[in-house]
Amino acid sequence: MYRSLPDFEQRIYTPQRIAAIVDTLADDGVAPADVLAGSGLDAAALRSTDARISYRQVAAVFGNAVRLAPDPTAALRAGTRMHLTAYGMYGYGLLSSPTREQMNAFLVKYNSVMGPVASPISFNRDGHVGVYRYEVLLSHDPRDALFRFALEFAFSAHLTMSRDLWGDAFAFESLHMSYPAPAHADVYADFFECPIEFGRPNNEIVVGAQWAEGSGSMPDPITHAVVGEMCQSVLSELEETAGMATTVRRALIEQMPWRYPDIESMASKLSMHPRTLRRKLEAEGTTYRDILADVRRRLAVEYLRKTRMTTEEIASRLGYSDAANFRHAFARWTGKSPSEYRVG
């Protein structure tokens, strides 16, 4: 139900996504410095081949864009700037896939090397269609404007990349979004040229079978294999260099909802002294308590969205002593009670 977020502090990703947002808002009259405020980046850094950014910086820029964009279609238009050439070796791996089946497997397996704001976590055949299921990485709450903005960008980028691969004939069969219909929902059908459904359990791109079968765009098995090895090496490095906060979050998710270890138990699991764990987390700007609260919050939202569990059952599943404590915590997180959130 819930997957761990990437390490938000690692500065290892190229800045194409941020550049696409900055350039789009510049077209709308918003100064790049305003869009980049609080990110520690300037416009010159976005053009440097050496520039590497973190998810923290991406979240800052996308959050600014949500607040500053004068046009509600900004994320959709920014996604059209994400051509295949923006994806480096990952894009080359897609292009050289021997078959479309292998391309879809590559797309899902290695997408995280690019630092996406929303990531395809699966591709499955369902009768005469194929379904990509997406997970938003910048926000956990479908009612959050940042969640919507990130998914609009990702779906638009997916369409742009696919048309680079297959030509302008490529089209989506339909799109499913887990957030409610936004005020500008009427532009979606014209932009994506397919039926749109809001308030769905999952975020999904549905494509026709013809885009899931047959040969690749420019098949080259040797190149595809070599690029796959390179991407796998990057994934391994991401795992090895992940910060302590990411390690703790993953450990919590592995144990929840069965156990809710205190920091002493977590330190023991990670083979370190509690003081050392506290110090490492503080160096990354967080605490064990904050990470535990974040995991609980994200799970609570998922349970309320995707299950019929009662508030009492969710409270018990998340390790609260009673439903009242859980309701108070949820109100602090979202400004709503669990029942209001579920209805709204």
C-alpha positions as CSV (number, residue, x, y, z in Angstrom):
1,M,0.0,0.0,0.0
2,Y,2.8,2.4,0.9
3,R,6.3,2.7,-0.6
4,S,9.2,4.5,1.0
5,L,10.0,7.9,-0.2
6,P,13.5,8.6,-1.7
7,D,16.2,10.2,0.3
8,F,15.3,13.9,0.1
9,E,18.8,15.2,0.8
10,Q,21.0,13.4,-1.8
11,R,22.1,15.8,-4.5
12,I,22.5,13.3,-7.3
13,Y,19.8,14.1,-9.9
14,T,20.0,16.3,-13.0
15,P,18.0,19.5,-13.0
16,Q,15.8,19.1,-16.1
17,R,12.5,18.9,-14.2
18,I,13.3,22.1,-12.3
19,A,14.4,23.8,-15.5
20,A,11.2,22.9,-17.2
21,I,9.2,24.5,-14.4
22,V,11.3,27.6,-14.3
23,D,11.2,28.1,-18.1
24,T,7.4,27.6,-18.2
25,L,6.7,30.1,-15.4
26,A,9.2,32.5,-17.1
27,D,7.0,32.4,-20.2
28,D,4.1,33.4,-17.9
29,G,6.1,36.4,-16.5
30,V,7.3,34.9,-13.2
31,A,10.9,35.6,-12.4
32,P,13.2,32.6,-12.2
33,A,14.6,33.8,-8.9
34,D,11.1,33.7,-7.4
35,V,10.5,30.2,-8.6
36,L,13.9,29.1,-7.2
37,A,13.5,30.9,-3.9
38,G,14.5,28.7,-0.9
39,S,16.0,26.0,-3.1
40,G,19.6,27.2,-3.0
41,L,19.7,27.2,-6.8
42,D,20.0,30.0,-9.3
43,A,19.2,30.1,-13.0
44,A,22.8,29.6,-14.0
45,A,23.1,26.4,-12.1
46,L,20.2,24.9,-14.1
47,R,22.3,25.2,-17.3
48,S,25.5,23.7,-15.8
49,T,26.3,20.1,-16.9
50,D,27.7,19.5,-13.4
51,A,24.6,20.6,-11.5
52,R,23.1,18.0,-9.3
53,I,20.0,18.5,-7.2
54,S,18.1,16.9,-4.4
55,Y,14.4,16.0,-3.9
56,R,14.4,18.7,-1.2
57,Q,15.2,21.3,-3.9
58,V,12.7,19.9,-6.3
59,A,10.0,20.0,-3.7
60,A,10.9,23.7,-2.9
61,V,10.7,24.7,-6.5
62,F,7.5,22.8,-7.3
63,G,5.9,24.2,-4.1
64,N,6.8,27.7,-5.3
65,A,5.3,27.0,-8.7
66,V,2.0,25.9,-7.2
67,R,1.9,29.2,-5.3
68,L,3.1,31.5,-8.1
69,A,1.8,30.1,-11.3
70,P,-0.7,32.5,-12.9
71,D,-1.9,29.8,-15.3
72,P,-3.4,26.6,-13.8
73,T,-2.1,24.6,-16.8
74,A,1.5,25.4,-15.9
75,A,2.4,21.8,-14.8
76,L,0.8,20.4,-17.9
77,R,2.8,22.7,-20.2
78,A,6.0,22.2,-18.3
79,G,5.7,18.4,-18.9
80,T,5.8,19.0,-22.6
81,R,9.4,20.2,-22.2
82,M,10.5,16.8,-21.0
83,H,11.5,15.2,-24.3
84,L,13.3,11.9,-24.5
85,T,16.7,13.7,-24.7
86,A,16.1,15.1,-21.1
87,Y,16.4,11.6,-19.7
88,G,20.0,10.8,-20.5
89,M,21.0,7.2,-20.4
90,Y,17.6,6.2,-19.1
91,G,16.0,7.6,-22.2
92,Y,18.5,5.8,-24.4
93,G,17.6,2.6,-22.6
94,L,13.9,3.1,-23.5
95,L,14.8,3.9,-27.1
96,S,17.0,0.9,-27.6
97,S,14.5,-1.6,-26.0
98,P,14.2,-4.7,-28.3
99,T,10.4,-5.0,-27.6
100,R,7.7,-2.8,-26.1
101,E,7.3,-5.3,-23.3
102,Q,11.0,-4.8,-22.4
103,M,10.6,-1.1,-22.7
104,N,7.8,-1.0,-20.2
105,A,9.7,-3.2,-17.8
106,F,12.7,-0.9,-18.1
107,L,10.6,2.2,-17.7
108,V,9.2,1.0,-14.3
109,K,12.4,-0.6,-13.0
110,Y,14.8,2.2,-13.6
111,N,12.6,5.4,-13.5
112,S,13.9,6.3,-10.0
113,V,17.4,7.0,-11.4
114,M,16.0,10.2,-12.9
115,G,14.5,11.6,-9.6
116,P,10.9,11.7,-10.8
117,V,8.3,13.8,-9.0
118,A,5.8,11.0,-9.6
119,S,7.0,7.5,-10.6
120,P,5.4,4.6,-12.5
121,I,5.5,1.7,-10.0
122,S,3.9,-1.0,-12.1
123,F,2.8,-1.8,-15.7
124,N,0.2,-4.6,-16.1
125,R,-1.9,-5.9,-19.0
126,D,-5.6,-5.8,-18.4
127,G,-7.4,-7.4,-21.3
128,H,-7.0,-5.2,-24.3
129,V,-5.2,-2.4,-22.5
130,G,-2.0,-1.8,-20.5
131,V,-2.1,0.2,-17.2
132,Y,0.8,2.2,-15.7
133,R,0.2,2.9,-12.0
134,Y,1.9,6.0,-10.6
135,E,2.9,7.0,-7.2
136,V,3.4,10.7,-6.3
137,L,6.7,11.3,-4.4
138,L,6.4,15.0,-3.5
139,S,3.2,14.7,-1.4
140,H,1.2,11.9,0.1
141,D,-2.2,13.7,0.1
142,P,-4.3,13.7,-3.1
143,R,-6.1,16.8,-1.8
144,D,-2.8,18.7,-1.7
145,A,-2.2,21.1,-4.6
146,L,1.4,19.9,-4.8
147,F,0.2,16.3,-5.3
148,R,-2.0,17.4,-8.2
149,F,0.7,19.6,-9.7
150,A,3.4,16.9,-9.6
151,L,1.0,14.3,-11.2
152,E,0.0,16.7,-13.9
153,F,3.6,17.3,-14.7
154,A,4.4,13.5,-14.7
155,F,1.5,12.5,-16.9
156,S,2.2,15.3,-19.4
157,A,5.9,14.3,-19.4
158,H,4.9,10.6,-20.0
159,L,2.8,11.6,-23.0
160,T,5.7,13.8,-24.4
161,M,8.2,11.0,-24.0
162,S,5.9,8.4,-25.5
163,R,5.3,10.5,-28.6
164,D,9.0,11.0,-29.0
165,L,9.3,7.2,-29.0
166,W,6.3,6.3,-31.1
167,G,5.3,9.4,-33.0
168,D,2.3,11.7,-32.8
169,A,-0.1,8.8,-33.2
170,F,0.5,7.7,-29.7
171,A,-2.4,8.4,-27.4
172,F,-3.7,7.5,-23.9
173,E,-6.9,5.5,-23.7
174,S,-7.8,7.1,-20.4
175,L,-6.3,8.7,-17.3
176,H,-7.3,8.1,-13.6
177,M,-6.4,10.6,-10.9
178,S,-6.9,10.0,-7.2
179,Y,-7.5,13.7,-6.5
180,P,-10.9,15.5,-6.9
181,A,-11.5,17.3,-10.1
182,P,-9.7,20.7,-10.0
183,A,-11.2,24.0,-11.1
184,H,-9.4,23.7,-14.5
185,A,-10.5,20.0,-15.0
186,D,-12.1,21.0,-18.3
187,V,-8.7,21.5,-20.0
188,Y,-7.6,17.9,-19.3
189,A,-9.7,16.3,-22.0
190,D,-8.4,18.7,-24.7
191,F,-4.8,18.5,-23.4
192,F,-4.6,14.6,-23.1
193,E,-7.3,13.9,-25.8
194,C,-8.8,11.0,-23.8
195,P,-11.4,10.4,-21.1
196,I,-10.4,11.6,-17.6
197,E,-11.7,10.1,-14.3
198,F,-11.0,11.9,-11.0
199,G,-11.4,10.6,-7.4
200,R,-10.2,7.1,-8.4
201,P,-8.4,4.8,-5.9
202,N,-5.1,4.9,-8.0
203,N,-3.3,7.2,-10.3
204,E,-3.1,5.4,-13.7
205,I,-2.3,5.8,-17.3
206,V,-4.3,3.4,-19.6
207,V,-2.9,2.7,-23.1
208,G,-4.1,0.5,-25.9
209,A,-2.6,-2.9,-26.5
210,Q,-0.8,-1.7,-29.6
211,W,1.6,0.3,-27.3
212,A,2.4,-2.7,-25.1
213,E,3.2,-5.2,-27.9
214,G,5.6,-5.5,-30.8
215,S,9.1,-4.3,-31.4
216,G,10.8,-1.3,-29.8
217,S,11.3,2.1,-31.4
218,M,15.0,1.6,-32.3
219,P,15.8,-1.9,-31.0
220,D,19.4,-2.6,-30.1
221,P,19.7,-5.5,-27.6
222,I,23.4,-4.8,-26.8
223,T,22.9,-1.1,-26.1
224,H,19.8,-1.9,-24.1
225,A,21.6,-4.4,-21.9
226,V,24.6,-2.1,-21.4
227,V,22.4,0.8,-20.3
228,G,20.4,-1.5,-18.1
229,E,23.6,-2.4,-16.3
230,M,24.5,1.3,-15.9
231,C,21.1,2.1,-14.4
232,Q,21.3,-0.9,-12.1
233,S,24.6,0.4,-10.8
234,V,23.0,3.8,-10.1
235,L,20.2,2.2,-8.2
236,S,22.7,0.3,-6.1
237,E,24.6,3.4,-5.3
238,L,21.4,5.2,-4.3
239,E,20.7,2.4,-1.8
240,E,24.2,2.4,-0.5
241,T,24.4,6.2,0.0
242,A,20.9,6.8,1.4
243,G,20.8,8.9,4.5
244,M,19.9,7.7,8.0
245,A,16.4,9.2,7.7
246,T,15.7,7.0,4.7
247,T,17.1,3.9,6.4
248,V,14.9,4.5,9.5
249,R,11.8,5.1,7.3
250,R,12.3,1.9,5.4
251,A,12.9,0.0,8.6
252,L,9.7,1.4,10.1
253,I,7.6,0.5,7.0
254,E,9.0,-3.0,7.1
255,Q,7.8,-3.4,10.7
256,M,4.5,-1.5,10.6
257,P,1.7,-2.2,11.3
258,W,2.9,-5.0,13.5
259,R,5.4,-3.2,15.7
260,Y,6.1,0.4,16.6
261,P,9.6,0.4,18.0
262,D,10.9,3.2,20.1
263,I,14.2,4.8,19.2
264,E,16.2,2.4,21.5
265,S,14.7,-0.6,19.7
266,M,15.3,1.0,16.3
267,A,18.9,1.8,17.2
268,S,19.4,-1.8,18.2
269,K,18.0,-3.0,14.9
270,L,20.4,-0.8,13.1
271,S,23.3,-1.9,15.3
272,M,24.1,1.5,16.8
273,H,23.7,3.4,20.1
274,P,20.5,5.5,20.4
275,R,22.7,8.6,20.9
276,T,24.4,7.9,17.6
277,L,21.1,7.5,15.8
278,R,19.7,10.7,17.3
279,R,22.9,12.6,16.2
280,K,22.8,11.2,12.7
281,L,19.1,12.2,12.3
282,E,19.7,15.6,13.7
283,A,22.5,16.1,11.2
284,E,19.9,15.5,8.5
285,G,17.5,17.9,10.0
286,T,15.0,15.5,11.4
287,T,14.2,13.3,14.4
288,Y,13.0,9.8,15.0
289,R,9.7,11.1,16.3
290,D,9.2,13.2,13.1
291,I,9.9,10.2,10.9
292,L,7.5,7.9,12.8
293,A,4.8,10.6,12.6
294,D,5.4,10.9,8.9
295,V,5.0,7.2,8.3
296,R,1.9,7.1,10.4
297,R,0.4,10.1,8.6
298,R,1.0,8.6,5.2
299,L,-0.5,5.2,6.2
300,A,-3.5,6.9,7.7
301,V,-4.2,8.8,4.5
302,E,-3.9,5.5,2.5
303,Y,-6.2,3.6,4.9
304,L,-8.9,6.4,4.8
305,R,-8.7,6.6,1.0
306,K,-8.5,3.0,0.1
307,T,-10.2,1.0,2.8
308,R,-13.4,0.9,4.8
309,M,-11.7,0.5,8.1
310,T,-13.2,2.4,11.0
311,T,-11.3,5.2,12.8
312,E,-10.9,2.8,15.7
313,E,-9.4,0.1,13.5
314,I,-7.0,2.6,11.9
315,A,-6.0,3.9,15.3
316,S,-5.2,0.4,16.5
317,R,-3.3,-0.4,13.2
318,L,-1.2,2.7,13.6
319,G,-0.3,1.9,17.3
320,Y,-2.4,4.6,19.0
321,S,-3.8,3.8,22.5
322,D,-7.3,4.9,21.5
323,A,-9.2,6.5,18.6
324,A,-9.3,9.9,20.2
325,N,-5.5,10.2,20.2
326,F,-5.4,9.3,16.6
327,R,-8.1,11.8,15.7
328,H,-6.2,14.6,17.4
329,A,-3.0,13.6,15.6
330,F,-4.8,13.5,12.2
331,A,-6.3,16.9,12.8
332,R,-2.8,18.3,13.5
333,W,-1.5,16.8,10.3
334,T,-4.3,17.8,7.9
335,G,-6.6,20.3,9.6
336,K,-9.5,17.8,9.3
337,S,-10.9,14.9,11.3
338,P,-10.6,11.5,9.8
339,S,-14.3,11.4,9.0
340,E,-14.2,14.9,7.3
341,Y,-11.2,13.8,5.3
342,R,-12.8,10.6,4.1
343,V,-16.0,12.4,3.1
344,G,-14.2,15.4,1.5
